[in-house]
Amino acid sequence: MSILAPWLALLLVIAFVSYHRFSLAVFAAIGGSALVACALLGASSASVIAAAVVLALIVLPLLITPIRQRFITAPLLGFYSKILPPLSDTEKVALEAGTVGFEGELFSGKPDWKTLLSQPKPELTAEEKAFLDGPVETVCGMVNDWETTHVHADLTPEVWDYLKVNKFFGMIIPKEYGGLGFSAYAHSRVIMKLASVSATLSSTVGVPNSLGPGELLLHYGTKEQKDYYLPRLADGREVPCFGLTGPTAGSDATSIPDFGIVCKGEWEGANVLGVRLNFEKRYITLAPVASIVGLAFRLYDPDALLSDQKDRGITLALIPRNVKGMSIGRRHFPLNCVFQNGPIYGKDVFVPLSQLIGGEDYVGQGWRMLVECLSIGRSITLPSTSSGAAKLAAVVSGAYARIRKQFGLSIGRFEGVEEALARIAGNAYASSALSQSTAAAVDRGEKPAVPSAIAKYHCTEMAREVAKDAMDIHGGKGVILGPRNYLGRGWQAAPISITVEGANIMTRSLMIFGQGAIRCHPWVLKEMQAAQLADPVQRLKQFDANLFGHIGFAFSNAVRSLFMGLTNSRFGAAPTSGVTQRCYRKLNRYSANLALVADTSMLLLGGKLKFKESLSGRLGDVLSQLYIASAMLKRFEDEGRPASDEALMAYAFNECVFKIERALSGALRNFPIRPAAYLLWLLVFPFGRRAQEPSDRLAHRAAAMLMSPSDARDRLADGVFLTPCANNPAGRINAALVKVILAEPVERKFQKALKNADIEALSFAEQLDEGVREGWISSDERKQLEELRELTWDAITVDDFDHSELIAASALKGKAFDQAA
Ligand SMILES: Cc1cc2nc3c(=O)[nH]c(=O)nc-3n(C[C@H](O)[C@H](O)[C@H](O)COP(=O)(O)OP(=O)(O)OC[C@H]3O[C@@H](n4cnc5c(N)ncnc54)[C@H](O)[C@@H]3O)c2cc1C
């Protein structure tokens, strides 16, 4: 024992120091002290001396900077420069754009939770609240989604006017330019509420407030451009669209073949220097009704009129609708979701240089401008649209599952339906927390490149999952389209959100981890930058500092992973006690796991990692679920840790943790370098995978919450349009829930009496008469049952149509024309 003691002490010191990330000097001091203590306590002196030599051999070369730099860092720098993956300009822009917020902590292996919890809770100003309760509430009541999608194939002229007059298109435009100047959070709340009524409505409002002329002008426009366009965009005199995508350039947007040539041309009667453009764009939202087109194209200057550089790169311009050579106005028809969308063609369209966004200064900067702005718009429009749709589906599915009865029971009482309800509740809770957190990041001044990709991907995926479960729960009621159907159009529209603003498969497999690993990692980007420095002294010095920071970091993550795996996250730092304490500890563990596996992958696969999309997709899933779980914890704390939300939070949190372990184990089982995979498995899962899907008990509680009015249910539904009115069947069914629940005991009593009396063959009215006559129910209870029947019928009834009502109006017109001819 006295022989082993010094070695054991040294091992414990290494583990302790690595776990807490103490410096090398501290390691040397603690290690030395531990060995002295061993000697004093009678350990074998030979063994103590041997351990001390080993300690000195580890520490001294590393502590003496010239030795370390010359014999360790310099060869590693040479090797690193060789394996450093070559970055395309597009990738460089993507990596440099945006800021790093709390997601950086999640990549650290040791998140500082206090940073998260000290972020202010997002709040609305009185003016923003009034806008939500006033114009937003009003326009929600004005829109009949069935008529919008089936009859008009557009919002009505009254709705368009209302949106413009009330400056819905100017939410992001500051007041000084006549806009509403709303916070990102208020903006997201508006979109969320509109989305709970109609995807056409939320897309129509979302696009002018997202990546497009308004946002680009705000950030890069010249003074003249801002003064002229922003007030006109704010009040809807100008309707904008933005054209990037074309037939051959979809996900690979930088490959656009559209081009402009710098030349002289006619503009408003004068001969001026400008750009002659040829382009073909498709899928452009609002294009058919746009008055001003933001356009991305590649600019060439063959006659060196601006500079000697011939290919100037991607550039952005504003093209007025009526300019000669542009063809615009026909429509695409995106899955019955009839927001205006269509192609744009340009043949030798000439515009002066003053129409380039930002003027000559921003020539060739287009891709950077788009990527920077995307991180803001992508944080808001689709996450809030998806969370609005998910919240609405959650409350109506709960209400419907209680009201709809089969086999003598509310269908929500069957465990199969309960499972689907619980998934809906969990997804709605998670997606609203996620959407809120990215909007709040924008309000803190961040440009959340990685979180916006996470929010875009996961909110849209969760909304699609919710739409699927809600459709299943509603059965035929969800399938039959018509004014009474509040789900069908959302179900149809789900793939649209999946596709736009970076199609989801690519976002998951390339962007989340690809950007996240380099942007959020505390050392990787710094190392890459250091390795590319021109000055050799600075290069070695800075690379040295980052490299050893990185090695310590990797070592620490290995130790932390193993310790927290062995102890099943029962210990460790957490900012709270009680129900959430263990949640933070689990996330500490997965954060260390992510950092460890990511580091190993980057080290062993280098540039090849870019093509290992299954691996990077899975690691992206780990980062995403860590981010989602953190957003939920933050939401829970912000809302005062309501006890009635605990089951829902626990359900959604368990889902995240289960998905994290599934993704980690998938990454390791398929890791291409097997010996590394075995070692990583030991460190990450020393006792195997332990996380389970949420239990049936939790699922039962989450589902039950959706089926009865409560604070928790109100909080989940907060911000969606539930006013019961003619245009809002979802609001009506939700409002019916309270009365239905109140009538349930009477209904049960009546049903029992009926069964005993064996008079089921009578009509309902006759049964009630009999019930009152026989004293089974009072006349007040009779009224209650009549009302219950009415509400139930309103909830379960579906629409039917005359054949002619289902034929598109234009087809009918064509038929009339044929007959007349
Ligand atoms: C309704 C609608 C509205 C739109 N509005 C606008 C608009 O206003 N302005 C505008 O400019 N554009 C707009 N778009 C275009 C939209 O951004 C593109 O559709 C999107 O970028 C995807 O391009 P694509 O449809 O050509 O698909 P493709 O690029 O052909 O992709 C097909 C599939 O391949 C996957 N994929 C592609 N590359 C990779 C990769 N490297 N790794 C993994 N998977 C990959 C994608 O994820 C996708 O699943 C809109 C599209 C739609 C449908």
PDBQT file of the ligand as one rigid body, heavy atoms in Angstrom, charges set to zero:
ROOT
HETATM    1  C1  LIG A 901     -42.668  28.690 -50.057  1.00  0.00    +0.000 C 
HETATM    2  C2  LIG A 901     -41.260  29.112 -50.239  1.00  0.00    +0.000 A 
HETATM    3  C3  LIG A 901     -40.899  30.421 -50.001  1.00  0.00    +0.000 A 
HETATM    4  C4  LIG A 901     -39.592  30.849 -50.235  1.00  0.00    +0.000 A 
HETATM    5  N1  LIG A 901     -39.275  32.177 -50.125  1.00  0.00    +0.000 NA
HETATM    6  C5  LIG A 901     -38.067  32.597 -50.579  1.00  0.00    +0.000 A 
HETATM    7  C6  LIG A 901     -37.778  33.979 -50.680  1.00  0.00    +0.000 A 
HETATM    8  O1  LIG A 901     -38.596  34.832 -50.320  1.00  0.00    +0.000 OA
HETATM    9  N2  LIG A 901     -36.585  34.343 -51.182  1.00  0.00    +0.000 N 
HETATM   10  C7  LIG A 901     -35.658  33.437 -51.579  1.00  0.00    +0.000 A 
HETATM   11  O2  LIG A 901     -34.617  33.830 -52.055  1.00  0.00    +0.000 OA
HETATM   12  N3  LIG A 901     -35.892  32.116 -51.467  1.00  0.00    +0.000 NA
HETATM   13  C8  LIG A 901     -37.073  31.674 -51.001  1.00  0.00    +0.000 A 
HETATM   14  N4  LIG A 901     -37.335  30.329 -50.911  1.00  0.00    +0.000 N 
HETATM   15  C9  LIG A 901     -36.292  29.393 -51.270  1.00  0.00    +0.000 C 
HETATM   16  C10 LIG A 901     -35.823  28.525 -50.139  1.00  0.00    +0.000 C 
HETATM   17  O3  LIG A 901     -34.952  29.219 -49.314  1.00  0.00    +0.000 OA
HETATM   18  C11 LIG A 901     -35.191  27.303 -50.823  1.00  0.00    +0.000 C 
HETATM   19  O4  LIG A 901     -36.272  26.508 -51.224  1.00  0.00    +0.000 OA
HETATM   20  C12 LIG A 901     -34.273  26.556 -49.954  1.00  0.00    +0.000 C 
HETATM   21  O5  LIG A 901     -33.101  27.291 -49.815  1.00  0.00    +0.000 OA
HETATM   22  C13 LIG A 901     -33.939  25.175 -50.488  1.00  0.00    +0.000 C 
HETATM   23  O6  LIG A 901     -33.630  25.167 -51.852  1.00  0.00    +0.000 OA
HETATM   24  P1  LIG A 901     -34.355  24.109 -52.826  1.00  0.00    +0.000 P 
HETATM   25  O7  LIG A 901     -35.806  24.168 -52.577  1.00  0.00    +0.000 OA
HETATM   26  O8  LIG A 901     -33.892  24.373 -54.189  1.00  0.00    +0.000 OA
HETATM   27  O9  LIG A 901     -33.862  22.708 -52.331  1.00  0.00    +0.000 OA
HETATM   28  P2  LIG A 901     -32.459  21.992 -52.660  1.00  0.00    +0.000 P 
HETATM   29  O10 LIG A 901     -31.342  22.920 -52.462  1.00  0.00    +0.000 OA
HETATM   30  O11 LIG A 901     -32.587  21.309 -53.956  1.00  0.00    +0.000 OA
HETATM   31  O12 LIG A 901     -32.393  20.923 -51.488  1.00  0.00    +0.000 OA
HETATM   32  C14 LIG A 901     -33.138  19.702 -51.518  1.00  0.00    +0.000 C 
HETATM   33  C15 LIG A 901     -32.812  18.892 -50.278  1.00  0.00    +0.000 C 
HETATM   34  O13 LIG A 901     -31.409  18.600 -50.240  1.00  0.00    +0.000 OA
HETATM   35  C16 LIG A 901     -30.877  18.968 -48.970  1.00  0.00    +0.000 C 
HETATM   36  N5  LIG A 901     -29.487  19.401 -49.141  1.00  0.00    +0.000 N 
HETATM   37  C17 LIG A 901     -28.970  20.247 -50.050  1.00  0.00    +0.000 A 
HETATM   38  N6  LIG A 901     -27.653  20.379 -49.855  1.00  0.00    +0.000 NA
HETATM   39  C18 LIG A 901     -27.320  19.614 -48.788  1.00  0.00    +0.000 A 
HETATM   40  C19 LIG A 901     -26.125  19.335 -48.076  1.00  0.00    +0.000 A 
HETATM   41  N7  LIG A 901     -24.970  19.859 -48.408  1.00  0.00    +0.000 N 
HETATM   42  N8  LIG A 901     -26.184  18.501 -47.025  1.00  0.00    +0.000 NA
HETATM   43  C20 LIG A 901     -27.338  17.941 -46.653  1.00  0.00    +0.000 A 
HETATM   44  N9  LIG A 901     -28.497  18.171 -47.276  1.00  0.00    +0.000 NA
HETATM   45  C21 LIG A 901     -28.489  18.992 -48.337  1.00  0.00    +0.000 A 
HETATM   46  C22 LIG A 901     -31.750  20.104 -48.482  1.00  0.00    +0.000 C 
HETATM   47  O14 LIG A 901     -31.717  20.185 -47.084  1.00  0.00    +0.000 OA
HETATM   48  C23 LIG A 901     -33.120  19.646 -48.987  1.00  0.00    +0.000 C 
HETATM   49  O15 LIG A 901     -33.665  18.755 -48.073  1.00  0.00    +0.000 OA
HETATM   50  C24 LIG A 901     -38.623  29.904 -50.653  1.00  0.00    +0.000 A 
HETATM   51  C25 LIG A 901     -38.978  28.561 -50.836  1.00  0.00    +0.000 A 
HETATM   52  C26 LIG A 901     -40.275  28.167 -50.643  1.00  0.00    +0.000 A 
HETATM   53  C27 LIG A 901     -40.635  26.737 -50.902  1.00  0.00    +0.000 C 
ENDROOT
TORSDOF 0
